Amino acid sequence: GAVVSQHPSWVICKSGTSVKIECRSLDFQATTMFWYRQFPKQSLMLMATSNEGSKATYEQGVEKDKFLINHASLTLSTLTVTSAHPEDSSFYICSASQGTFPYEQYFGPGTRLTVT
Amino acid sequence: AQTVTQSQPEMSVQEAETVTLSCTYDTSENNYYLFWYKQPPSRQMILVIRQEAYKQQNATENRFSVNFQKAAKSFSLKISDSQLGDTAMYFCAFILFNNNDMRFGAGTRLTVKP
């Protein structure tokens, strides 16, 4: 149980375009979903936290107008990278939590974004 | 603010031997949870083991065990009988009780050599 999927697993887009990444909890309801960014050989950096039906809470330094997060249902959250630039190229990981003890986060397999 | 420190960027161990990965954290709170996650080359994050701070007994999951020293704010991971499939990045993580904000350490890259 507690499976989280992400789609697509990798995407290449041209500079200036937008790309959407989906995160789904397949067998549980996720009251909270998280979006992380991971640079090569580095740790996970939390970008934002979203609760179903509410606006996302962004970490300091993360542009909310560039990284649009929508948590439309208890099983789906989307991250849209708007007007992508090469420096947005990274590995994006989502996770989901049921919001109850022990507050464990279940991680998706990640999406590799390359902006050319 | 809570911080998690992993002081070993890289480690290696021979197959079948035992290795210990270090993790320290800083918090003024008393109720929290600690985790070790494994990230193999596939990049999928996998939960290895979890420890509740109010439990004195160290958590164990098959070949994986922790040494939780609450006073010292230390949470090390011991891998016994290391296997080639244990080769991965290992992240120590911290979360406060009743809080969704998980903080990760910088990670330790473990290589198991045949």
Interface residues (C-beta under 8 A of the other chain):
Chain A: T32 F34 Q38 K41 Q42 S43 L44 L46 T49 F91 I93 S95 S97 G99 P102 Y103 E104 Q105 F107 P109 G110
Chain B: Y33 F35 Y37 S42 R43 Q44 M45 I46 L47 R50 E52 F91 I95 F97 N98 N99 N100 D101 M102 F104 G105 A106 G107 R109
